[in-house]
Amino acid sequence: SYADLTNADLSYTDLTNANLGGSKLDNVRLGNAIWIDGQLCAPHSIGYCITVDSQEP
């Protein structure tokens, strides 16, 4: 935790159970990543995980 991940490309990364508490996620790319709770991030997720289930139509 407490890592500076600013501008990192974590697309397609499996982050299941990762400890990201306090980490800096500014502009981090999370497209198609598996989020810490096991949900899939939408392809356009930048800075935070937009879960596929919660996308606006």
N, C-alpha and C positions, 0 to 999 in steps of 0.2 A: 504494500500500500504506500501511498504518498509519492508515487512515481509521476514524473512530468511526461505525459504521453501526447503533448501538444503536436498536432499535425501528423501523428503516427497513422499508418495505414494498417488497420486491424481487420480489414475485409476478410471474410471467410474464416476468421479465427474462432476456435472453440474456447470461449471464456467461461464455460460452465464451472461454477464454484470458485472463480477467481476472486481474490480479495482486492477490489479496486477502491475501497474506502479512502477518501482523501486524495485520490489521484486526480491530476489535472487532465481533463479530457477535451480541451479546447480544439475544435476542428478535427478531432480524431475521426477517421473514416471507419464505420462499423457495418458497412453494407454486407448483408448475407452472413454476418457473424452470428454465432450462437451466444446469447447473452448469459450473464451469470446465473439467471434463473432457468436456463434451458430454452428460452424463447428465441425464435429466429428474428433477427433485425432486418428491417426492410432495406432494399438496395440503396435508398437515398438517405440512410441514417448518417448524419454528421454531427459530432459533438455529444450525441446521446442515442440510445437505441430506440428507434421507432419500431415497435413490435409489429409483425405482419398482421396480427389479429386486430390491432388498433388503427390501422390506416384509414384515412378518410377516403371515400369513393372518388 
